Amino acid sequence: MEGERRRWRRRGGEEKMEGERSRWRGRGGEEEMEGERRRGVDEGGEKVRRRWRGRGGEEEMEGKRRRGGDGGEEEERRRWRGRGGEE
């Protein structure tokens, strides 16, 4: 992963990531991201672990991979839409 700066901003149910756009819809709860309010940056190619809460459990995102409650991995273009009405 390049040492690009990723900035997550919350926009009424939508988060934008600088560099890649990720759109989160209807998360049904407040999410805590180890990396959003506490720095949503991936520095020097280090893998950042982000923990999402309030989406039917916890999800861990390592760098560009994400393992959700469904146990699946999504592509680096993280676009999840209405998965079980949570994401």
N, CA and C atoms as a LAMMPS dump frame, in Angstrom:
ITEM: TIMESTEP
0
ITEM: NUMBER OF ATOMS
261
ITEM: BOX BOUNDS ff ff ff
-5.0000000000000000e+02 5.0000000000000000e+02
-5.0000000000000000e+02 5.0000000000000000e+02
-5.0000000000000000e+02 5.0000000000000000e+02
ITEM: ATOMS id mol type element x y z
1 1 1 N 0.827 -1.186 0
2 1 2 C 0 0 0
3 1 3 C 0.869 1.247 0
4 2 1 N 0.575 2.165 -0.817
5 2 2 C 1.403 3.357 -0.878
6 2 3 C 1.202 4.177 0.395
7 3 1 N 2.135 5.043 0.656
8 3 2 C 2.009 5.873 1.862
9 3 3 C 1.125 7.06 1.562
10 4 1 N -0.037 6.805 1.05
11 4 2 C -0.929 7.918 0.719
12 4 3 C -1.77 8.255 1.932
13 5 1 N -2.169 9.487 2.024
14 5 2 C -2.942 9.913 3.177
15 5 3 C -4.406 9.681 2.923
16 6 1 N -5.051 9.029 3.832
17 6 2 C -6.474 8.788 3.645
18 6 3 C -7.213 9.557 4.7
19 7 1 N -8.138 10.385 4.287
20 7 2 C -8.88 11.149 5.256
21 7 3 C -10.34 10.766 5.168
22 8 1 N -10.893 10.323 6.269
23 8 2 C -12.301 9.916 6.269
24 8 3 C -13.121 11.031 6.853
25 9 1 N -14.144 11.409 6.146
26 9 2 C -15.018 12.415 6.704
27 9 3 C -16.421 11.842 6.722
28 10 1 N -17.169 12.163 7.735
29 10 2 C -18.53 11.648 7.806
30 10 3 C -19.437 12.661 7.171
31 11 1 N -20.214 12.232 6.217
32 11 2 C -21.136 13.143 5.561
33 11 3 C -22.512 12.538 5.557
34 12 1 N -23.241 12.69 6.627
35 12 2 C -24.63 12.214 6.688
36 12 3 C -24.815 10.829 6.127
37 13 1 N -24.14 9.881 6.692
38 13 2 C -24.335 8.497 6.242
39 13 3 C -23.415 8.151 5.101
40 14 1 N -22.441 8.992 4.876
41 14 2 C -21.532 8.673 3.771
42 14 3 C -20.13 9.055 4.175
43 15 1 N -19.164 8.226 3.893
44 15 2 C -17.802 8.578 4.242
45 15 3 C -16.997 8.627 2.983
46 16 1 N -16.132 9.595 2.9
47 16 2 C -15.309 9.692 1.699
48 16 3 C -13.875 9.482 2.064
49 17 1 N -13.193 8.766 1.265
50 17 2 C -11.802 8.52 1.519
51 17 3 C -11.008 9.2 0.433
52 18 1 N -9.985 9.954 0.842
53 18 2 C -9.169 10.619 -0.165
54 18 3 C -8.384 9.572 -0.891
55 19 1 N -8.358 9.634 -2.194
56 19 2 C -7.634 8.628 -2.951
57 19 3 C -8.631 7.644 -3.519
58 20 1 N -9.388 7.011 -2.653
59 20 2 C -10.439 6.131 -3.166
60 20 3 C -11.708 6.583 -2.491
61 21 1 N -12.816 6.497 -3.19
62 21 2 C -14.055 6.917 -2.577
63 21 3 C -14.794 5.713 -2.054
64 22 1 N -15.118 5.737 -0.801
65 22 2 C -15.898 4.639 -0.255
66 22 3 C -17.198 5.215 0.227
67 23 1 N -18.265 4.584 -0.072
68 23 2 C -19.54 5.124 0.315
69 23 3 C -20.229 4.19 1.279
70 24 1 N -20.472 4.618 2.476
71 24 2 C -21.144 3.76 3.451
72 24 3 C -22.566 4.249 3.591
73 25 1 N -23.524 3.36 3.377
74 25 2 C -24.904 3.794 3.47
75 25 3 C -25.624 3.045 4.567
76 26 1 N -26.44 3.715 5.322
77 26 2 C -27.276 3.079 6.356
78 26 3 C -26.492 2.18 7.256
79 27 1 N -25.546 2.731 7.956
80 27 2 C -24.76 1.871 8.833
81 27 3 C -25.526 1.512 10.074
82 28 1 N -26.638 2.155 10.346
83 28 2 C -27.453 1.77 11.508
84 28 3 C -26.714 1.874 12.808
85 29 1 N -25.918 2.89 12.992
86 29 2 C -25.222 3.028 14.276
87 29 3 C -23.94 3.81 14.125
88 30 1 N -23.404 4.203 15.231
89 30 2 C -22.156 4.98 15.212
90 30 3 C -21.008 4.017 15.029
91 31 1 N -20.062 4.365 14.229
92 31 2 C -18.926 3.474 14.026
93 31 3 C -17.709 4.088 14.613
94 32 1 N -16.885 3.258 15.156
95 32 2 C -15.617 3.75 15.653
96 32 3 C -14.577 3.179 14.75
97 33 1 N -13.79 4.036 14.197
98 33 2 C -12.768 3.538 13.305
99 33 3 C -11.438 3.84 13.924
100 34 1 N -10.616 2.792 14.089
101 34 2 C -9.287 3.043 14.615
102 34 3 C -8.567 3.692 13.476
103 35 1 N -8.677 4.953 13.34
104 35 2 C -8.053 5.569 12.199
105 35 3 C -8.876 6.748 11.719
106 36 1 N -10.117 6.88 12.148
107 36 2 C -10.88 8.027 11.672
108 36 3 C -10.644 9.178 12.61
109 37 1 N -11.317 9.193 13.734
110 37 2 C -11.093 10.309 14.632
111 37 3 C -9.717 10.173 15.195
112 38 1 N -9.176 8.931 15.238
113 38 2 C -7.827 8.828 15.75
114 38 3 C -6.896 8.653 14.597
115 39 1 N -6.978 9.453 13.592
116 39 2 C -6.075 9.431 12.468
117 39 3 C -6.432 8.411 11.423
118 40 1 N -7.09 8.826 10.348
119 40 2 C -7.415 7.889 9.282
120 40 3 C -6.34 7.94 8.245
121 41 1 N -5.147 7.598 8.671
122 41 2 C -4.05 7.644 7.716
123 41 3 C -3.316 6.34 7.671
124 42 1 N -2.858 6.044 6.491
125 42 2 C -2.073 4.839 6.347
126 42 3 C -0.694 5.352 6.039
127 43 1 N 0.195 5.322 7
128 43 2 C 1.497 5.924 6.781
129 43 3 C 2.575 4.921 6.437
130 44 1 N 3.386 5.27 5.484
131 44 2 C 4.532 4.443 5.118
132 44 3 C 4.167 3.025 4.757
133 45 1 N 2.977 2.826 4.222
134 45 2 C 2.6 1.489 3.783
135 45 3 C 2.283 0.561 4.93
136 46 1 N 2.083 1.123 6.12
137 46 2 C 1.765 0.254 7.261
138 46 3 C 0.307 -0.13 7.171
139 47 1 N -0.01 -1.304 7.649
140 47 2 C -1.409 -1.728 7.591
141 47 3 C -2.151 -1.137 8.768
142 48 1 N -3.235 -0.5 8.45
143 48 2 C -4.007 0.128 9.516
144 48 3 C -5.194 -0.745 9.832
145 49 1 N -5.404 -0.983 11.101
146 49 2 C -6.547 -1.809 11.464
147 49 3 C -7.67 -0.911 11.88
148 50 1 N -8.786 -1.044 11.199
149 50 2 C -9.91 -0.206 11.56
150 50 3 C -11.011 -1.115 12.051
151 51 1 N -11.589 -0.793 13.171
152 51 2 C -12.657 -1.632 13.695
153 51 3 C -13.984 -0.917 13.56
154 52 1 N -14.91 -1.545 12.906
155 52 2 C -16.22 -0.924 12.693
156 52 3 C -17.211 -1.523 13.663
157 53 1 N -17.959 -0.637 14.307
158 53 2 C -18.974 -1.135 15.222
159 53 3 C -20.354 -0.712 14.786
160 54 1 N -21.346 -1.415 15.228
161 54 2 C -22.727 -1.054 14.923
162 54 3 C -23.164 -1.579 13.584
163 55 1 N -22.428 -2.529 13.008
164 55 2 C -22.878 -3.103 11.751
165 55 3 C -23.024 -4.578 11.96
166 56 1 N -24.006 -4.982 12.731
167 56 2 C -24.215 -6.42 12.934
168 56 3 C -22.983 -7.076 13.482
169 57 1 N -22.281 -6.4 14.384
170 57 2 C -21.077 -7.001 14.939
171 57 3 C -19.87 -6.113 14.719
172 58 1 N -18.725 -6.726 14.596
173 58 2 C -17.521 -5.941 14.376
174 58 3 C -16.88 -6.356 13.083
175 59 1 N -16.306 -5.401 12.418
176 59 2 C -15.595 -5.732 11.192
177 59 3 C -14.201 -5.208 11.323
178 60 1 N -13.262 -5.933 10.816
179 60 2 C -11.889 -5.459 10.864
180 60 3 C -11.416 -5.215 9.459
181 61 1 N -10.818 -4.07 9.264
182 61 2 C -10.313 -3.781 7.947
183 61 3 C -8.811 -3.67 8.044
184 62 1 N -8.11 -4.531 7.362
185 62 2 C -6.662 -4.433 7.392
186 62 3 C -6.218 -3.894 6.063
187 63 1 N -5.743 -2.683 6.053
188 63 2 C -5.293 -2.108 4.803
189 63 3 C -6.443 -2.043 3.829
190 64 1 N -6.417 -2.903 2.847
191 64 2 C -7.484 -2.842 1.858
192 64 3 C -8.413 -4.034 1.956
193 65 1 N -8.186 -4.9 2.957
194 65 2 C -9.034 -6.078 3.044
195 65 3 C -10.024 -5.94 4.155
196 66 1 N -11.174 -6.476 3.989
197 66 2 C -12.163 -6.372 5.02
198 66 3 C -12.858 -7.694 5.236
199 67 1 N -12.942 -8.086 6.505
200 67 2 C -13.636 -9.333 6.8
201 67 3 C -14.817 -8.989 7.661
202 68 1 N -15.979 -9.227 7.15
203 68 2 C -17.182 -8.85 7.887
204 68 3 C -17.822 -10.042 8.552
205 69 1 N -18.996 -9.79 9.153
206 69 2 C -19.696 -10.867 9.844
207 69 3 C -20.051 -11.979 8.883
208 70 1 N -20.099 -11.663 7.583
209 70 2 C -20.447 -12.694 6.62
210 70 3 C -19.204 -13.508 6.276
211 71 1 N -18.065 -13.106 6.799
212 71 2 C -16.849 -13.877 6.571
213 71 3 C -16.323 -13.766 5.156
214 72 1 N -16.681 -12.684 4.468
215 72 2 C -16.207 -12.536 3.091
216 72 3 C -15.19 -11.427 2.976
217 73 1 N -14.42 -11.466 1.915
218 73 2 C -13.459 -10.388 1.705
219 73 3 C -13.849 -9.627 0.459
220 74 1 N -13.82 -8.33 0.562
221 74 2 C -14.203 -7.509 -0.579
222 74 3 C -12.966 -7.017 -1.306
223 75 1 N -13.194 -6.516 -2.479
224 75 2 C -12.066 -6.016 -3.253
225 75 3 C -11.585 -4.712 -2.664
226 76 1 N -10.493 -4.202 -3.18
227 76 2 C -9.959 -2.969 -2.628
228 76 3 C -10.912 -1.819 -2.891
229 77 1 N -11.766 -1.947 -3.913
230 77 2 C -12.775 -0.917 -4.086
231 77 3 C -13.906 -1.305 -3.183
232 78 1 N -13.884 -0.801 -1.948
233 78 2 C -14.848 -1.234 -0.968
234 78 3 C -16.177 -0.582 -1.22
235 79 1 N -17.087 -1.288 -1.861
236 79 2 C -18.392 -0.719 -2.078
237 79 3 C -19.417 -1.705 -1.566
238 80 1 N -19.907 -1.494 -0.348
239 80 2 C -20.892 -2.435 0.179
240 80 3 C -22.227 -1.749 0.201
241 81 1 N -23.22 -2.419 -0.327
242 81 2 C -24.523 -1.792 -0.365
243 81 3 C -25.585 -2.663 0.269
244 82 1 N -26.263 -2.134 1.261
245 82 2 C -27.4 -2.826 1.886
246 82 3 C -27.182 -4.291 2.078
247 83 1 N -26.133 -4.657 2.813
248 83 2 C -25.89 -6.083 3.074
249 83 3 C -26.662 -6.459 4.297
250 84 1 N -27.761 -7.113 4.197
251 84 2 C -28.541 -7.472 5.387
252 84 3 C -29.066 -6.215 6.048
253 85 1 N -29.171 -5.143 5.318
254 85 2 C -29.732 -3.911 5.865
255 85 3 C -28.828 -3.232 6.87
256 86 1 N -27.564 -3.639 6.936
257 86 2 C -26.683 -3.02 7.917
258 86 3 C -25.698 -2.095 7.267
259 87 1 N -25.145 -2.481 6.116
260 87 2 C -24.128 -1.629 5.523
261 87 3 C -24.74 -0.758 4.466
